[in-house]
Amino acid sequence: MEVLWAPWRMEYILGPKPDGCVFCLPEKTDGDRDRLVLARGRHGFVIMNKFPYNSGHLMVTPFRHVSCITQLTDEENVELTRGIAYCTRVISDCMRPQGINIGLNLGEAAGSGIAAHIHYQLVPRWNGDSSFMAVFGETRVMPELLLSTFDRLKPFFSDYHATVTS
């Protein structure tokens, strides 16, 4: 499918792949906006998808580099699940979608683009978001720039750490 508004997409397709894991974050938070990290908890974080299926596409990811949910500790599982619920509320309040796809692809064969580091995906959905453009034109229209979406979502994450780690 061709993407109308996605200048970063060609960079992803043709550009060099990072040497390290994109989900293994440094402890310093000063570059979080550039990395699209919306919030950090004790065991995981929320990051926007740099190559989204829809505006507001978020991922909840553990800090620890693991490839399967069976490798997560109980504390990590609890925090990530709370993070998914928190993000669901944020997406609902801020983006006003008519639905949200929430999922986890375990392994490359299951569709994971980064199989070595698990990440739960939350994709806001609106009736008609796969409109005639996607069906006939093989084109998807993204209505908002990534950093504009980041700036709109960021205030909703002010109490994330306290909420998901309590």
PyMOL commands that set and color helices and strands:
alter all, ss='L'
color gray80, all
select helices_A, chain A and resi 7-14+32-35+69-71+74-95+108-110+132-136+146-157+160-165
alter helices_A, ss='H'
color red, helices_A
select strands_A, chain A and resi 2-3+37-40+44-48+58-62+99-103+120-125+139-140
alter strands_A, ss='S'
color yellow, strands_A
deselect
rebuild
show_as cartoon
